[in-house]
Amino acid sequence: MPKELWKPGTLLAPVPAVLVTVRDTDGRPNVMTAAWAGTVCSDPAMVSVSIRKERYTHHILKETGEFVLNLTNRKLVRATDYCGVRSGRTEDKFAACGLHTEEGRTVAAPSIQESPIALECKTEQVLELGSHDMFLGRITAVLVDPKLLDEKGRLALEKADLIAYSHGMYFELGRLLGTFGFSVKKIKS
C-alpha cells in the first residue's frame, strides 16, 4: 500500500528540545524552548536555532547576538514545556520553573545549571525564512556536567536522560541500538 500524500509540513522528527538562554542589554536573563535547533557544521562547530519573529527571545538575540543552547532531560521536561508556552515579557521563567543561571564563560548569555550540557554561541548569520528566522551560531564553549564523565573522562551522554520533541509530544530517548559504524564493523574471530 503506498504512503498517503500530505501537504508540505514540518514532520522531521524527533528533534532535540532545547532551552535557549539569552541576556538582554539591561542584564535580565530570559529562557525559551525551541524544538527547531540542530548541528550545521563541525569545523567550525556551529548550530542553528529557528525562532519566530514575535518571540521575546528573538528581539534579545537580534540585539545581542549571543545565546546558549541548553540540552534538556527528563528532570527538565516540565520546565521545557513551560518555557515554550509562557513569555519572558511578562514573567521571570527562571523563577517560575526553579531554574538557576550560570554565568557564561565566553558569552554574556547565561546557561542553566540544571542542564546536562550547554553550548555557548555567538551569532554568525541570521537567515530570514518566513515565520521563523534561523540564527546560525558559532559554538564558543561547551559546558558539561561532570556527572556525565566516566572514570576515563569520556563523555557518557547516555547518562543524561535526554529528551526529544516529536509532533507536539516529548519523549525520553530509549535504549542503544548501535554505535556509529557498527553496520560495517568487522567481527573479531
N, CA, C and O atoms as a DFTB+ gen file, in Angstrom:
756 C
 N C O
     1  1       0.853      -1.174       0.000
     2  2       0.000       0.000       0.000
     3  2       0.906       1.246       0.000
     4  3       1.801       1.340       0.839
     5  1       0.697       2.191      -0.909
     6  2       1.529       3.400      -0.953
     7  2       1.218       4.341       0.212
     8  3       0.127       4.318       0.782
     9  1       2.193       5.153       0.540
    10  2       2.006       6.143       1.607
    11  2       0.996       7.193       1.164
    12  3       0.848       7.453      -0.030
    13  1       0.292       7.804       2.138
    14  2      -0.622       8.908       1.851
    15  2       0.186      10.147       1.520
    16  3       1.265      10.354       2.075
    17  1      -0.324      10.970       0.624
    18  2       0.316      12.225       0.249
    19  2      -0.286      13.344       1.090
    20  3      -1.496      13.566       1.047
    21  1       0.537      14.043       1.847
    22  2       0.112      15.178       2.668
    23  2       0.754      16.444       2.124
    24  3       1.722      16.385       1.367
    25  1       0.209      17.584       2.514
    26  2       0.815      18.860       2.124
    27  2       2.166      19.006       2.846
    28  3       2.385      18.355       3.867
    29  1       3.070      19.848       2.329
    30  2       4.362      20.033       2.980
    31  2       4.196      20.478       4.429
    32  3       3.368      21.338       4.729
    33  1       4.975      19.898       5.315
    34  2       4.900      20.241       6.734
    35  2       6.189      19.888       7.444
    36  3       7.075      19.249       6.876
    37  1       6.279      20.308       8.680
    38  2       7.500      20.120       9.471
    39  2       7.449      18.815      10.244
    40  3       7.354      18.821      11.471
    41  1       7.511      17.706       9.542
    42  2       7.447      16.402      10.195
    43  2       8.807      15.714      10.278
    44  3       8.874      14.489      10.381
    45  1       9.880      16.481      10.235
    46  2      11.198      15.915      10.503
    47  2      11.252      15.699      12.012
    48  3      11.315      16.660      12.779
    49  1      11.228      14.449      12.434
    50  2      11.099      14.185      13.860
    51  2      11.779      12.871      14.209
    52  3      11.909      12.007      13.343
    53  1      12.206      12.698      15.427
    54  2      12.173      13.672      16.511
    55  2      13.313      14.679      16.377
    56  3      14.257      14.485      15.611
    57  1      13.196      15.748      17.138
    58  2      14.227      16.785      17.191
    59  2      14.555      17.059      18.652
    60  3      13.754      16.748      19.533
    61  1      15.717      17.632      18.919
    62  2      16.019      17.943      20.321
    63  2      15.128      19.074      20.814
    64  3      14.814      19.999      20.064
    65  1      14.731      18.998      22.047
    66  2      14.047      20.114      22.707
    67  2      15.131      20.812      23.527
    68  3      15.687      20.221      24.453
    69  1      15.429      22.055      23.192
    70  2      16.474      22.795      23.902
    71  2      15.879      24.012      24.590
    72  3      14.843      24.535      24.180
    73  1      16.547      24.445      25.631
    74  2      16.204      25.701      26.278
    75  2      17.231      26.729      25.827
    76  3      18.425      26.589      26.094
    77  1      16.755      27.762      25.143
    78  2      17.617      28.821      24.640
    79  2      17.665      29.922      25.682
    80  3      16.630      30.457      26.080
    81  1      18.877      30.263      26.126
    82  2      19.008      31.335      27.099
    83  2      19.730      32.517      26.476
    84  3      20.655      32.363      25.678
    85  1      19.276      33.703      26.868
    86  2      19.839      34.969      26.411
    87  2      19.862      35.929      27.598
    88  3      19.266      35.663      28.642
    89  1      20.561      37.051      27.418
    90  2      20.532      38.113      28.428
    91  2      20.311      39.423      27.674
    92  3      21.026      39.724      26.718
    93  1      19.309      40.204      28.112
    94  2      19.033      41.453      27.406
    95  2      20.063      42.522      27.768
    96  3      20.898      42.312      28.648
    97  1      20.001      43.653      27.097
    98  2      21.004      44.700      27.305
    99  2      20.901      45.353      28.680
   100  3      21.812      46.076      29.085
   101  1      19.800      45.109      29.411
   102  2      19.660      45.592      30.781
   103  2      20.153      44.562      31.800
   104  3      20.092      44.800      33.007
   105  1      20.638      43.425      31.313
   106  2      21.186      42.402      32.196
   107  2      20.212      41.343      32.652
   108  3      20.581      40.475      33.444
   109  1      18.964      41.384      32.173
   110  2      17.966      40.386      32.582
   111  2      18.077      39.131      31.718
   112  3      18.108      39.219      30.490
   113  1      18.138      37.962      32.364
   114  2      18.174      36.718      31.586
   115  2      16.774      36.308      31.135
   116  3      15.777      36.656      31.768
   117  1      16.719      35.575      30.047
   118  2      15.456      35.017      29.574
   119  2      15.729      33.625      29.028
   120  3      16.839      33.312      28.599
   121  1      14.694      32.801      29.054
   122  2      14.787      31.429      28.558
   123  2      13.532      31.108      27.758
   124  3      12.423      31.483      28.140
   125  1      13.721      30.408      26.643
   126  2      12.589      29.932      25.852
   127  2      12.906      28.538      25.327
   128  3      14.072      28.161      25.213
   129  1      11.886      27.792      25.016
   130  2      12.047      26.461      24.447
   131  2      12.070      26.553      22.929
   132  3      11.299      27.300      22.327
   133  1      12.958      25.790      22.325
   134  2      12.991      25.689      20.863
   135  2      13.148      24.217      20.499
   136  3      13.974      23.505      21.070
   137  1      12.350      23.781      19.548
   138  2      12.485      22.413      19.051
   139  2      13.162      22.401      17.690
   140  3      13.499      21.338      17.169
   141  1      13.362      23.576      17.116
   142  2      13.976      23.649      15.797
   143  2      15.406      24.132      15.946
   144  3      15.732      25.282      15.652
   145  1      16.245      23.229      16.408
   146  2      17.667      23.512      16.590
   147  2      18.444      22.320      16.053
   148  3      17.964      21.187      16.083
   149  1      19.643      22.587      15.563
   150  2      20.420      21.472      15.043
   151  2      21.852      21.837      14.735
   152  3      22.236      23.006      14.749
   153  1      22.630      20.816      14.456
   154  2      24.024      20.977      14.065
   155  2      24.067      21.368      12.595
   156  3      23.332      20.807      11.782
   157  1      24.924      22.330      12.247
   158  2      25.044      22.716      10.840
   159  2      26.463      22.570      10.311
   160  3      26.662      22.529       9.097
   161  1      27.458      22.491      11.197
   162  2      28.842      22.396      10.739
   163  2      29.706      21.891      11.893
   164  3      29.463      22.229      13.052
   165  1      30.726      21.073      11.568
   166  2      31.616      20.585      12.618
   167  2      32.919      21.375      12.705
   168  3      33.547      21.415      13.763
   169  1      33.336      22.008      11.599
   170  2      34.574      22.785      11.631
   171  2      34.413      24.021      10.761
   172  3      34.595      23.934       9.547
   173  1      34.077      25.171      11.342
   174  2      33.971      25.425      12.772
   175  2      32.670      24.837      13.337
   176  3      31.692      24.654      12.613
   177  1      32.681      24.554      14.609
   178  2      31.499      23.988      15.263
   179  2      30.388      25.039      15.280
   180  3      30.527      26.111      15.869
   181  1      29.265      24.691      14.606
   182  2      28.153      25.630      14.506
   183  2      26.817      24.905      14.654
   184  3      26.674      23.729      14.322
   185  1      25.849      25.662      15.168
   186  2      24.483      25.160      15.326
   187  2      23.514      26.189      14.767
   188  3      23.886      27.320      14.455
   189  1      22.276      25.770      14.650
   190  2      21.213      26.693      14.250
   191  2      20.078      26.594      15.251
   192  3      19.882      25.568      15.902
   193  1      19.340      27.678      15.358
   194  2      18.093      27.667      16.111
   195  2      17.143      28.615      15.380
   196  3      17.507      29.741      15.040
   197  1      15.930      28.141      15.148
   198  2      14.927      28.939      14.439
   199  2      13.900      29.446      15.435
   200  3      13.333      28.683      16.217
   201  1      13.672      30.764      15.387
   202  2      12.812      31.425      16.373
   203  2      11.840      32.349      15.643
   204  3      12.224      33.088      14.736
   205  1      10.581      32.291      16.057
   206  2       9.563      33.183      15.485
   207  2       9.895      34.636      15.805
   208  3      10.381      34.949      16.892
   209  1       9.630      35.511      14.855
   210  2       9.963      36.927      14.992
   211  2       9.253      37.590      16.179
   212  3       9.791      38.520      16.780
   213  1       8.057      37.117      16.515
   214  2       7.300      37.757      17.596
   215  2       7.741      37.327      18.995
   216  3       7.292      37.898      19.989
   217  1       8.611      36.331      19.076
   218  2       9.071      35.861      20.388
   219  2       9.982      36.895      21.044
   220  3      10.783      37.543      20.369
   221  1       9.858      37.042      22.334
   222  2      10.670      37.975      23.112
   223  2      12.157      37.653      22.957
   224  3      12.977      38.565      22.853
   225  1      12.504      36.393      22.942
   226  2      13.898      35.971      22.792
   227  2      14.456      36.405      21.439
   228  3      15.634      36.751      21.341
   229  1      13.636      36.392      20.407
   230  2      14.084      36.831      19.078
   231  2      14.624      38.252      19.150
   232  3      15.706      38.540      18.640
   233  1      13.873      39.128      19.779
   234  2      14.283      40.528      19.905
   235  2      15.630      40.634      20.629
   236  3      16.526      41.350      20.182
   237  1      15.764      39.925      21.736
   238  2      17.009      39.978      22.520
   239  2      18.171      39.422      21.711
   240  3      19.255      40.005      21.694
   241  1      17.948      38.306      21.047
   242  2      19.018      37.667      20.281
   243  2      19.458      38.534      19.100
   244  3      20.649      38.609      18.798
   245  1      18.514      39.182      18.438
   246  2      18.869      40.097      17.344
   247  2      19.731      41.241      17.872
   248  3      20.651      41.700      17.195
   249  1      19.423      41.697      19.090
   250  2      20.128      42.832      19.677
   251  2      21.520      42.461      20.198
   252  3      22.471      43.226      20.035
   253  1      21.637      41.284      20.825
   254  2      22.895      40.922      21.489
   255  2      23.774      39.982      20.677
   256  3      24.999      40.053      20.771
   257  1      23.175      39.107      19.885
   258  2      23.940      38.164      19.078
   259  2      24.548      37.008      19.845
   260  3      25.371      36.274      19.299
   261  1      24.161      36.830      21.101
   262  2      24.714      35.731      21.911
   263  2      23.600      34.911      22.534
   264  3      22.585      35.449      22.979
   265  1      23.808      33.586      22.560
   266  2      22.812      32.694      23.149
   267  2      23.477      31.414      23.615
   268  3      24.623      31.124      23.269
   269  1      22.739      30.658      24.402
   270  2      23.195      29.341      24.860
   271  2      22.089      28.340      24.560
   272  3      20.923      28.580      24.870
   273  1      22.467      27.206      23.947
   274  2      21.538      26.093      23.776
   275  2      21.785      25.130      24.919
   276  3      22.859      24.536      25.017
   277  1      20.791      24.973      25.786
   278  2      20.863      24.085      26.942
   279  2      20.107      22.809      26.621
   280  3      18.902      22.847      26.372
   281  1      20.803      21.675      26.624
   282  2      20.125      20.407      26.365
   283  2      19.184      20.101      27.525
   284  3      19.433      20.486      28.667
   285  1      18.112      19.409      27.211
   286  2      17.103      19.116      28.221
   287  2      17.024      17.621      28.481
   288  3      17.390      16.802      27.639
   289  1      16.536      17.290      29.669
   290  2      16.430      15.888      30.068
   291  2      15.118      15.640      30.796
   292  3      14.269      16.524      30.916
   293  1      14.981      14.427      31.271
   294  2      13.751      14.024      31.958
   295  2      13.415      14.969      33.107
   296  3      12.254      15.338      33.281
   297  1      14.414      15.365      33.894
   298  2      14.170      16.251      35.040
   299  2      13.703      17.643      34.607
   300  3      13.030      18.339      35.367
   301  1      14.060      18.045      33.390
   302  2      13.717      19.389      32.909
   303  2      12.488      19.421      31.994
   304  3      12.166      20.476      31.448
   305  1      11.801      18.299      31.816
   306  2      10.728      18.258      30.825
   307  2       9.595      19.232      31.166
   308  3       9.054      19.869      30.263
   309  1       9.231      19.361      32.416
   310  2       8.154      20.299      32.781
   311  2       8.581      21.741      32.521
   312  3       7.811      22.529      31.971
   313  1       9.808      22.089      32.914
   314  2      10.330      23.435      32.655
   315  2      10.448      23.681      31.157
   316  3      10.181      24.784      30.681
   317  1      10.849      22.651      30.414
   318  2      10.973      22.774      28.961
   319  2       9.631      23.136      28.347
   320  3       9.554      24.029      27.503
   321  1       8.588      22.461      28.759
   322  2       7.269      22.772      28.229
   323  2       6.822      24.165      28.668
   324  3       6.337      24.944      27.848
   325  1       6.979      24.483      29.944
   326  2       6.546      25.774      30.486
   327  2       7.211      26.934      29.750
   328  3       6.554      27.912      29.394
   329  1       8.508      26.817      29.526
   330  2       9.256      27.906      28.888
   331  2       8.900      28.055      27.412
   332  3       9.285      29.037      26.778
   333  1       8.171      27.091      26.865
   334  2       7.713      27.183      25.486
   335  2       6.327      27.774      25.353
   336  3       5.922      28.151      24.254
   337  1       5.586      27.862      26.454
   338  2       4.217      28.384      26.383
   339  2       4.027      29.680      27.165
   340  3       2.932      30.243      27.158
   341  1       5.047      30.156      27.825
   342  2       4.992      31.426      28.571
   343  2       5.994      32.399      27.965
   344  3       6.926      31.992      27.271
   345  1       5.797      33.678      28.230
   346  2       6.683      34.709      27.675
   347  2       7.491      35.400      28.760
   348  3       6.978      35.730      29.829
   349  1       8.762      35.609      28.462
   350  2       9.638      36.368      29.351
   351  2       9.301      37.843      29.376
   352  3       9.821      38.575      30.219
   353  1       8.441      38.302      28.472
   354  2       7.988      39.691      28.523
   355  2       7.189      39.947      29.787
   356  3       7.218      41.047      30.339
   357  1       6.467      38.914      30.246
   358  2       5.528      39.107      31.354
   359  2       5.918      38.388      32.638
   360  3       5.303      38.623      33.679
   361  1       6.929      37.515      32.592
   362  2       7.323      36.831      33.820
   363  2       8.759      36.335      33.748
   364  3       9.342      36.192      32.673
   365  1       9.305      36.078      34.926
   366  2      10.645      35.502      35.052
   367  2      10.482      33.986      35.024
   368  3      10.103      33.377      36.025
   369  1      10.768      33.382      33.880
   370  2      10.567      31.942      33.734
   371  2      11.593      31.136      34.528
   372  3      11.319      29.999      34.911
   373  1      12.767      31.709      34.779
   374  2      13.744      31.025      35.631
   375  2      13.134      30.809      37.014
   376  3      13.159      29.697      37.541
   377  1      12.592      31.866      37.596
   378  2      11.983      31.774      38.930
   379  2      10.764      30.857      38.909
   380  3      10.588      30.032      39.805
   381  1       9.925      31.003      37.884
   382  2       8.701      30.194      37.801
   383  2       9.008      28.701      37.741
   384  3       8.228      27.889      38.239
   385  1      10.134      28.331      37.138
   386  2      10.493      26.918      36.961
   387  2      11.543      26.431      37.953
   388  3      11.920      25.260      37.923
   389  1      12.015      27.299      38.819
   390  2      13.046      26.904      39.776
   391  2      14.385      26.631      39.113
   392  3      15.167      25.811      39.594
   393  1      14.651      27.322      38.003
   394  2      15.918      27.146      37.288
   395  2      16.939      28.166      37.788
   396  3      16.584      29.262      38.223
   397  1      18.196      27.786      37.718
   398  2      19.282      28.653      38.185
   399  2      20.229      28.964      37.026
   400  3      20.568      28.092      36.226
   401  1      20.644      30.225      36.957
   402  2      21.564      30.630      35.902
   403  2      23.007      30.369      36.319
   404  3      23.350      30.365      37.501
   405  1      23.831      30.151      35.306
   406  2      25.271      30.040      35.481
   407  2      25.877      31.011      34.479
   408  3      25.527      30.988      33.299
   409  1      26.772      31.853      34.937
   410  2      27.348      32.867      34.055
   411  2      28.065      32.225      32.880
   412  3      28.706      31.183      33.015
   413  1      27.944      32.870      31.722
   414  2      28.613      32.391      30.528
   415  2      30.117      32.524      30.656
   416  3      30.615      33.431      31.322
   417  1      30.835      31.621      30.018
   418  2      32.305      31.669      30.026
   419  2      32.827      32.484      28.864
   420  3      33.850      33.158      28.982
   421  1      32.117      32.425      27.719
   422  2      32.578      33.126      26.511
   423  2      31.521      34.071      25.948
   424  3      31.789      34.802      24.995
   425  1      30.320      34.060      26.533
   426  2      29.227      34.926      26.100
   427  2      28.568      35.555      27.317
   428  3      28.726      35.069      28.437
   429  1      27.832      36.633      27.097
   430  2      27.128      37.296      28.201
   431  2      25.859      36.542      28.591
   432  3      25.358      36.710      29.703
   433  1      25.342      35.723      27.699
   434  2      24.141      34.941      27.999
   435  2      24.463      33.875      29.041
   436  3      25.539      33.278      29.008
   437  1      23.533      33.633      29.970
   438  2      23.767      32.592      30.966
   439  2      23.392      31.217      30.433
   440  3      22.675      31.095      29.440
   441  1      23.885      30.188      31.108
   442  2      23.388      28.840      30.850
   443  2      22.500      28.459      32.031
   444  3      22.338      29.231      32.976
   445  1      21.934      27.273      31.963
   446  2      21.056      26.771      33.030
   447  2      21.833      25.721      33.808
   448  3      22.282      24.727      33.237
   449  1      21.994      25.938      35.112
   450  2      22.758      24.997      35.955
   451  2      22.220      23.584      35.855
   452  3      22.999      22.631      35.863
   453  1      20.929      23.424      35.763
   454  2      20.304      22.103      35.769
   455  2      20.449      21.363      34.436
   456  3      20.158      20.169      34.364
   457  1      20.885      22.038      33.401
   458  2      21.044      21.406      32.097
   459  2      22.307      20.550      32.080
   460  3      23.340      20.980      32.594
   461  1      22.251      19.343      31.500
   462  2      23.433      18.487      31.487
   463  2      24.561      19.006      30.587
   464  3      25.737      18.789      30.880
   465  1      24.205      19.690      29.492
   466  2      25.197      20.232      28.560
   467  2      24.669      21.550      28.016
   468  3      23.491      21.670      27.680
   469  1      25.558      22.539      27.934
   470  2      25.192      23.844      27.396
   471  2      26.204      24.239      26.323
   472  3      27.412      24.089      26.504
   473  1      25.690      24.746      25.206
   474  2      26.528      25.192      24.096
   475  2      26.448      26.714      24.014
   476  3      25.414      27.268      23.641
   477  1      27.549      27.386      24.366
   478  2      27.595      28.840      24.274
   479  2      27.842      29.216      22.816
   480  3      28.701      28.629      22.159
   481  1      27.086      30.198      22.307
   482  2      27.134      30.527      20.879
   483  2      27.127      32.021      20.632
   484  3      26.533      32.800      21.379
   485  1      27.808      32.398      19.555
   486  2      27.760      33.768      19.041
   487  2      27.185      33.701      17.633
   488  3      27.630      32.909      16.803
   489  1      26.193      34.541      17.379
   490  2      25.520      34.546      16.080
   491  2      26.488      34.957      14.976
   492  3      27.162      35.983      15.065
   493  1      26.538      34.135      13.940
   494  2      27.342      34.420      12.754
   495  2      26.484      34.997      11.634
   496  3      26.934      35.835      10.853
   497  1      25.223      34.526      11.574
   498  2      24.352      34.945      10.475
   499  2      22.905      34.710      10.890
   500  3      22.611      33.789      11.653
   501  1      22.008      35.544      10.385
   502  2      20.577      35.362      10.601
   503  2      19.924      35.229       9.224
   504  3      20.064      36.102       8.367
   505  1      19.217      34.130       9.033
   506  2      18.500      33.902       7.778
   507  2      17.015      34.143       8.020
   508  3      16.396      33.457       8.834
   509  1      16.445      35.113       7.320
   510  2      15.018      35.388       7.437
   511  2      14.291      34.437       6.501
   512  3      14.449      34.515       5.283
   513  1      13.490      33.534       7.074
   514  2      12.934      32.439       6.283
   515  2      11.413      32.424       6.194
   516  3      10.855      31.506       5.593
   517  1      10.736      33.384       6.754
   518  2       9.275      33.364       6.757
   519  2       8.783      33.491       8.188
   520  3       9.022      34.504       8.844
   521  1       8.095      32.461       8.673
   522  2       7.557      32.522      10.042
   523  2       8.659      32.563      11.095
   524  3       8.447      33.066      12.199
   525  1       9.842      32.033      10.756
   526  2      10.958      31.977      11.694
   527  2      12.204      32.590      11.061
   528  3      12.372      32.581       9.841
   529  1      13.062      33.118      11.914
   530  2      14.415      33.473      11.499
   531  2      15.335      32.393      12.037
   532  3      15.175      31.943      13.171
   533  1      16.301      31.975      11.224
   534  2      17.269      30.978      11.662
   535  2      18.553      31.703      12.065
   536  3      19.168      32.411      11.267
   537  1      18.934      31.506      13.317
   538  2      20.173      32.062      13.837
   539  2      21.249      30.995      13.730
   540  3      21.149      29.938      14.352
   541  1      22.278      31.272      12.942
   542  2      23.418      30.369      12.836
   543  2      24.450      30.844      13.839
   544  3      24.917      31.981      13.774
   545  1      24.799      29.971      14.762
   546  2      25.712      30.352      15.825
   547  2      26.972      29.524      15.851
   548  3      26.930      28.301      15.719
   549  1      28.101      30.199      16.022
   550  2      29.379      29.516      16.213
   551  2      29.457      29.130      17.689
   552  3      29.259      29.970      18.566
   553  1      29.743      27.867      17.956
   554  2      29.884      27.395      19.338
   555  2      31.228      27.878      19.853
   556  3      32.275      27.573      19.283
   557  1      31.183      28.642      20.949
   558  2      32.406      29.201      21.520
   559  2      32.852      28.451      22.777
   560  3      33.995      28.591      23.212
   561  1      31.956      27.659      23.356
   562  2      32.297      26.844      24.524
   563  2      31.212      25.789      24.723
   564  3      30.049      26.009      24.387
   565  1      31.604      24.655      25.266
   566  2      30.674      23.599      25.643
   567  2      30.866      23.346      27.129
   568  3      31.975      23.064      27.583
   569  1      29.780      23.449      27.880
   570  2      29.817      23.221      29.325
   571  2      29.163      21.877      29.612
   572  3      28.017      21.649      29.224
   573  1      29.885      20.983      30.290
   574  2      29.434      19.614      30.523
   575  2      29.354      19.340      32.017
   576  3      30.298      19.624      32.755
   577  1      28.233      18.788      32.464
   578  2      28.075      18.373      33.849
   579  2      29.084      17.258      34.127
   580  3      29.078      16.243      33.429
   581  1      29.952      17.424      35.136
   582  2      30.963      16.401      35.414
   583  2      30.381      15.021      35.747
   584  3      31.088      14.018      35.646
   585  1      29.121      14.958      36.137
   586  2      28.476      13.669      36.424
   587  2      28.347      12.814      35.159
   588  3      28.107      11.610      35.243
   589  1      28.506      13.441      33.987
   590  2      28.376      12.717      32.725
   591  2      29.703      12.145      32.232
   592  3      29.754      11.531      31.166
   593  1      30.759      12.338      32.987
   594  2      32.066      11.831      32.586
   595  2      32.343      10.513      33.302
   596  3      32.090      10.379      34.499
   597  1      32.869       9.539      32.550
   598  2      33.220       8.267      33.183
   599  2      34.605       8.388      33.814
   600  3      35.209       9.460      33.804
   601  1      35.100       7.286      34.358
   602  2      36.384       7.290      35.073
   603  2      37.572       7.673      34.190
   604  3      38.616       8.076      34.702
   605  1      37.424       7.551      32.881
   606  2      38.494       7.920      31.955
   607  2      38.303       9.332      31.382
   608  3      39.088       9.770      30.541
   609  1      37.263      10.042      31.834
   610  2      36.988      11.377      31.341
   611  2      36.190      11.407      30.054
   612  3      36.014      12.470      29.459
   613  1      35.691      10.223      29.603
   614  2      34.876      10.134      28.383
   615  2      33.464      10.599      28.697
   616  3      32.911      10.288      29.751
   617  1      32.894      11.344      27.770
   618  2      31.510      11.787      27.919
   619  2      30.581      10.589      27.772
   620  3      30.576       9.920      26.739
   621  1      29.803      10.326      28.804
   622  2      28.813       9.242      28.794
   623  2      27.435       9.897      28.672
   624  3      26.668       9.942      29.634
   625  1      27.138      10.398      27.481
   626  2      25.916      11.155      27.244
   627  2      24.653      10.337      27.528
   628  3      23.593      10.898      27.804
   629  1      24.774       9.015      27.458
   630  2      23.621       8.163      27.757
   631  2      23.140       8.324      29.202
   632  3      22.012       7.949      29.519
   633  1      23.980       8.875      30.076
   634  2      23.591       9.112      31.470
   635  2      22.747      10.376      31.632
   636  3      22.206      10.621      32.711
   637  1      22.630      11.178      30.581
   638  2      21.977      12.485      30.682
   639  2      20.453      12.424      30.664
   640  3      19.802      13.413      30.999
   641  1      19.868      11.288      30.281
   642  2      18.403      11.163      30.192
   643  2      17.796      12.228      29.284
   644  3      16.783      12.837      29.628
   645  1      18.417      12.453      28.125
   646  2      17.964      13.490      27.201
   647  2      16.564      13.200      26.680
   648  3      16.121      12.053      26.634
   649  1      15.874      14.280      26.286
   650  2      14.537      14.147      25.723
   651  2      14.520      14.679      24.294
   652  3      15.406      15.429      23.883
   653  1      13.507      14.282      23.555
   654  2      13.296      14.746      22.191
   655  2      11.844      15.194      22.057
   656  3      10.985      14.815      22.854
   657  1      11.593      15.993      21.051
   658  2      10.262      16.520      20.768
   659  2       9.801      15.960      19.429
   660  3      10.561      15.956      18.460
   661  1       8.574      15.495      19.372
   662  2       8.047      14.946      18.125
   663  2       6.562      15.255      18.007
   664  3       5.734      14.701      18.731
   665  1       6.243      16.148      17.083
   666  2       4.858      16.441      16.731
   667  2       3.985      16.728      17.956
   668  3       2.921      16.133      18.127
   669  1       4.454      17.655      18.809
   670  2       3.677      18.082      19.966
   671  2       3.858      17.245      21.220
   672  3       3.152      17.456      22.206
   673  1       4.794      16.294      21.202
   674  2       4.987      15.429      22.358
   675  2       6.472      15.330      22.723
   676  3       7.342      15.404      21.855
   677  1       6.743      15.163      24.010
   678  2       8.106      14.985      24.497
   679  2       8.355      13.508      24.769
   680  3       7.506      12.820      25.336
   681  1       9.531      13.024      24.358
   682  2       9.883      11.631      24.574
   683  2      11.251      11.524      25.216
   684  3      12.166      12.285      24.903
   685  1      11.371      10.574      26.112
   686  2      12.676      10.240      26.673
   687  2      13.380       9.350      25.654
   688  3      12.763       8.455      25.077
   689  1      14.666       9.593      25.432
   690  2      15.399       8.752      24.483
   691  2      15.528       7.345      25.049
   692  3      15.676       7.166      26.258
   693  1      15.472       6.361      24.184
   694  2      15.409       4.963      24.598
   695  2      16.725       4.238      24.593
   696  3      17.792       4.828      24.766
   697  1      16.627       2.947      24.390
   698  2      17.794       2.074      24.509
   699  2      18.719       2.193      23.310
   700  3      18.298       2.578      22.219
   701  1      19.968       1.862      23.523
   702  2      21.001       1.895      22.494
   703  2      20.747       0.795      21.467
   704  3      20.532      -0.361      21.829
   705  1      20.772       1.157      20.189
   706  2      20.559       0.195      19.111
   707  2      21.844      -0.125      18.361
   708  3      21.921      -1.138      17.666
   709  1      22.837       0.718      18.494
   710  2      24.106       0.516      17.794
   711  2      24.967       1.747      17.985
   712  3      24.510       2.754      18.525
   713  1      26.205       1.671      17.547
   714  2      27.105       2.817      17.606
   715  2      27.550       3.146      16.187
   716  3      27.427       2.320      15.282
   717  1      28.061       4.338      16.001
   718  2      28.461       4.776      14.670
   719  2      29.417       3.755      14.049
   720  3      30.428       3.392      14.650
   721  1      29.087       3.300      12.847
   722  2      29.919       2.356      12.114
   723  2      29.690       0.900      12.439
   724  3      30.372       0.043      11.877
   725  1      28.751       0.579      13.330
   726  2      28.556      -0.821      13.724
   727  2      28.111      -1.699      12.556
   728  3      28.367      -2.903      12.563
   729  1      27.456      -1.123      11.562
   730  2      26.943      -1.923      10.449
   731  2      28.046      -2.426       9.512
   732  3      27.830      -3.365       8.746
   733  1      29.207      -1.812       9.573
   734  2      30.307      -2.217       8.682
   735  2      31.518      -2.722       9.463
   736  3      32.548      -3.059       8.881
   737  1      31.384      -2.768      10.764
   738  2      32.491      -3.193      11.608
   739  2      32.789      -4.682      11.394
   740  3      31.877      -5.507      11.340
   741  1      34.065      -5.006      11.275
   742  2      34.458      -6.417      11.125
   743  2      34.323      -7.125      12.469
   744  3      34.729      -6.612      13.512
   745  1      33.752      -8.295      12.407
   746  2      33.579      -9.103      13.619
   747  2      34.882      -9.839      13.899
   748  3      35.444     -10.514      13.036
   749  1      35.338      -9.682      15.131
   750  2      36.589     -10.356      15.523
   751  2      36.316     -11.845      15.676
   752  3      35.314     -12.247      16.267
   753  1      37.221     -12.658      15.137
   754  2      37.029     -14.100      15.257
   755  2      37.962     -14.701      16.258
   756  3      37.932     -15.911      16.481
